[in-house]
């Protein structure tokens, strides 16, 4: 979903989903599959400290890398077209596809807190 204060990141994920759909359709009948996997935040050092702090405050959930990797392998082995990992994020992604206003309203409560993080000077 398009998450506030993560516009560029969200846009890159939308691009990957579109690329995956187009490539999957292009490769139809070739025996080559394409699986789009959408994990929620993953606990890695790639994320800046502010993201970890947001998770600590309950503003997002983060999964361990091993758990995410196992879910990705499972999705590929099952030849899934798409796999959305993590609850409630996987539900939000599906609801957002048909009723985006509901997701907008659900996220709206978090916007002031999210914006407070964007205004802070963060040491990386």
C-alpha positions as CSV (number, residue, x, y, z in Angstrom):
1,X,0.0,0.0,0.0
2,X,1.1,3.6,-0.3
3,X,2.3,4.3,3.2
4,X,2.6,8.0,4.3
5,X,6.1,9.3,4.8
6,X,7.4,6.4,2.7
7,X,6.2,7.7,-0.7
8,X,9.4,6.9,-2.7
9,X,9.7,3.5,-1.1
10,X,6.0,2.7,-1.8
11,X,6.4,3.9,-5.4
12,X,9.4,1.5,-5.9
13,X,7.2,-1.4,-4.6
14,X,4.3,-0.5,-6.9
15,X,6.8,-0.5,-9.7
16,X,8.1,-4.0,-8.8
17,X,4.5,-5.3,-8.6
18,X,3.7,-3.9,-12.1
19,X,7.0,-5.2,-13.5
20,X,6.3,-8.7,-12.0
21,X,2.7,-8.8,-13.5
22,X,3.9,-7.7,-16.9
23,X,6.8,-10.1,-17.0
24,X,4.6,-13.0,-15.8
25,X,2.2,-12.3,-18.6
26,X,5.0,-12.0,-21.1
27,X,6.4,-15.3,-20.1
28,X,3.1,-17.2,-20.2
29,X,3.6,-20.6,-21.8
30,X,7.4,-20.6,-21.5
31,X,7.6,-22.6,-18.3
32,X,9.2,-19.6,-16.5
33,X,7.3,-18.4,-13.5
34,X,7.4,-15.0,-11.7
35,X,6.5,-14.7,-8.1
36,X,6.0,-11.2,-6.6
37,X,6.6,-11.2,-2.9
38,X,5.6,-8.3,-0.6
39,X,7.0,-8.7,2.8
40,X,6.3,-6.1,5.5
41,X,9.3,-4.5,7.2
42,X,12.2,-6.8,7.9
43,X,14.6,-6.5,10.9
44,X,17.9,-5.7,9.1
45,X,20.6,-3.1,9.4
46,X,19.4,-1.8,6.0
47,X,16.7,0.1,7.8
48,X,17.7,3.3,9.5
49,X,17.3,3.6,13.3
50,X,14.2,5.7,12.9
51,X,12.4,2.8,11.3
52,X,13.3,0.5,14.1
53,X,12.1,3.1,16.6
54,X,8.8,3.3,14.8
55,X,8.4,-0.4,15.1
56,X,9.3,-0.3,18.8
57,X,6.4,2.2,19.2
58,X,4.0,-0.2,17.5
59,X,3.7,1.9,14.3
60,X,4.7,-1.1,12.2
61,X,5.6,-4.7,12.5
62,X,9.0,-6.1,11.6
63,X,9.8,-9.8,10.8
64,X,13.1,-11.7,11.2
65,X,15.0,-12.2,8.0
66,X,15.0,-16.0,8.3
67,X,11.2,-16.1,8.6
68,X,10.8,-13.9,5.5
69,X,13.3,-16.0,3.5
70,X,11.4,-19.2,4.4
71,X,8.1,-17.6,3.3
72,X,9.7,-16.5,0.0
73,X,11.0,-20.0,-0.7
74,X,7.6,-21.4,0.1
75,X,5.8,-19.0,-2.3
76,X,8.3,-19.8,-5.1
77,X,8.0,-23.6,-4.5
78,X,4.2,-23.3,-4.6
79,X,4.5,-21.3,-7.8
80,X,2.4,-18.5,-6.4
81,X,1.9,-15.4,-8.6
82,X,1.9,-13.2,-5.5
83,X,2.6,-13.5,-1.8
84,X,1.8,-10.8,0.8
85,X,3.6,-11.5,4.1
86,X,2.5,-10.4,7.5
87,X,-0.8,-9.7,9.3
88,X,-2.5,-7.3,9.1
89,X,-0.5,-5.9,6.2
90,X,-1.5,-8.7,3.9
91,X,-5.2,-7.9,4.6
92,X,-4.6,-4.1,4.1
93,X,-3.0,-4.8,0.7
94,X,-6.0,-6.8,-0.5
95,X,-8.6,-4.3,0.9
96,X,-6.6,-1.5,-0.6
97,X,-7.0,-3.0,-4.1
98,X,-10.8,-2.7,-3.9
99,X,-11.6,-0.2,-1.2
100,X,-8.6,2.1,-0.8
101,X,-10.6,4.7,1.2
102,X,-10.9,2.2,4.1
103,X,-7.2,1.9,4.3
104,X,-6.7,5.6,4.0
105,X,-9.1,6.1,7.0
106,X,-7.3,3.4,9.0
107,X,-3.9,4.9,8.4
108,X,-5.0,8.5,8.9
109,X,-4.8,8.0,12.7
110,X,-1.0,7.4,12.4
111,X,-0.1,10.3,10.2
112,X,0.6,12.9,13.0
113,X,3.0,10.4,14.7
114,X,4.6,9.5,11.3
115,X,5.2,13.1,10.5
116,X,6.8,13.7,13.8
117,X,9.5,11.3,12.7
118,X,10.1,13.0,9.4
119,X,10.8,16.3,11.2
120,X,13.5,14.8,13.4
121,X,17.1,14.9,12.6
122,X,18.2,11.3,12.4
123,X,21.8,10.1,12.8
124,X,22.5,7.1,10.6
